Structure formats: structure tokens, C-alpha cells
């Protein structure tokens, strides 16, 4: 599900309640008094009902006869939802989330780079080159544009595999990747990401599958280091 946060008063309420649930202020199994929450947040029941529908769609809550509306167990949450990813980072759960994302990327993307080197087309190379050029241009002055270009590069790489199932892995990876890039690029302390991406592109262009796989492993190791460094600095500052 696409991000809902920010869409007027409904988005504000979804954000307020979503962060409470994800952050543990409203623990799993908690029965929600929707009317009381509406009074606390100073919104109508119409707004609350709409907000409850959105949260239910994200797997956070459910409603049953005799039990009412309640917070579901974490195993039912749509952890790939863009809002949930953002709320986890906001509520202090970013380290676990990004570790899980790094594990998934380490399984998928080196293999994708290997396959892309064997199956890429001229159009694939142009798409990767355009994304890298956009990242280079945006890196110094626009974290949001840099994150967008970074996501486009990885999307183009997945497309270059020639495998439709792998190409759609962007649905799994991209929400977390965007949040990771938003955090890292906003601090402007990370190592320049352009050379590591260039190394992947060069290997894919040269159809050197083994080199492409190793270049992607190096890129992912740097990405993990950058995030750990930024979040470590933030934790030290908060203390």
C-alpha cells in the first residue's frame, strides 16, 4: 500500500495512531476505544472510521464482534508498507528494520547483479547510466532527489536481469531503501555512494558477472556502514 501519511487530517490521524502502535505505546492485543481516541485527538468519528480502515489495510488493527477494535500481532503487520517502515524508524526501530533489509538485499542484489551482467540490454545500461548521472547531480544539494535516483538505479539493475519476478522485487526492497537513503543522505556524512554504484555499472556493462556480484557486495557493505554510522551519531546525540 502506498504512503497515506500527510493526506490531510486523515493522514495526520493515521500517522499519530500508526506511530503509537509501531512504537509500542499501543501494544499488540490492546483494545482501542475509538470514540475516546477521537475525542483525545479532537476529530470526528467519521475521520476516526476512515483512519481505522487505513490502519486495518496495513494489518495493524482488526475489529471483531464482542471484542471491538484491537491491535493485531506484529506477524500480521504489512512490514513492507512505506508508512510502517517510516514509523519504525521514527519510533526507534530503524536498526532492526535496516538489518532485515540488509539481509534481504545481500541475498537478492548480488545475484541480480550477476544475472544483469549476463542479460543486460543497451536500454538497461542507458537506464542505469541515467539514474547514476541523476544521483551524481543531486548528491551534493538534494537528498530527496539523490534517494529517488538511487532507487531508480537499483530498479534498473533488477530490470536488467531479464527476469520478470526479479524485476518486481523493487516492490519488496524500494520502500526500505528509500527510508534508508532518506536517513543517510539527510545527514550528509556518508561516504560518496557514486563510486560503488559506478563499479556495479561498469561490471554489468562489461558483462563480467563475477565482478558485478562482488561490486554489489561491496556497495551493500558500504550502505550498512553508512547507516550504522549515521544512526550511531543520532543515538549519541540523543543521549
C-alpha positions, 0 to 999 in steps of 0.5 A, a space after each residue: 500500500 502506498 504512503 497515506 501519511 500527510 493526506 490531510 487530517 486523515 493522514 495526520 490521524 493515521 500517522 499519530 495512531 500508526 506511530 503509537 502502535 509501531 512504537 509500542 505505546 499501543 501494544 499488540 492485543 490492546 483494545 482501542 476505544 475509538 470514540 475516546 481516541 477521537 475525542 483525545 485527538 479532537 476529530 470526528 468519528 467519521 475521520 476516526 472510521 476512515 483512519 481505522 480502515 487505513 490502519 486495518 489495510 496495513 494489518 495493524 488493527 482488526 475489529 471483531 464482534 464482542 471484542 471491538 477494535 484491537 491491535 493485531 500481532 506484529 506477524 500480521 503487520 504489512 512490514 513492507 508498507 512505506 508508512 510502517 517502515 517510516 514509523 519504525 524508524 521514527 519510533 526507534 526501530 530503524 536498526 532492526 528494520 535496516 538489518 532485515 533489509 540488509 539481509 534481504 538485499 545481500 541475498 537478492 542484489 548480488 545475484 541480480 547483479 550477476 544475472 544483469 551482467 549476463 542479460 543486460 540490454 543497451 536500454 538497461 545500461 542507458 537506464 542505469 547510466 541515467 539514474 547514476 548521472 541523476 544521483 551524481 547531480 543531486 548528491 551534493 544539494 538534494 537528498 530527496 532527489 539523490 534517494 529517488 535516483 538511487 532507487 531508480 538505479 537499483 530498479 534498473 539493475 533488477 530490470 536488467 536481469 531479464 527476469 520478470 519476478 526479479 524485476 518486481 522485487 523493487 516492490 519488496 526492497 524500494 520502500 526500505 531503501 528509500 527510508 534508508 537513503 532518506 536517513 543517510 543522505 539527510 545527514 550528509 556524512 556518508 561516504 560518496 555512494 557514486 563510486 560503488 554504484 559506478 563499479 556495479 555499472 561498469 561490471 554489468 556493462 562489461 558483462 563480467 558477472 563475477 565482478 558485478 556480484 562482488 561490486 554489489 557486495 561491496 556497495 551493500 557493505 558500504 550502505 550498512 556502514 553508512 547507516 550504522 554510522 549515521 544512526 550511531 551519531 543520532 543515538 549519541 546525540 540523543 543521549 
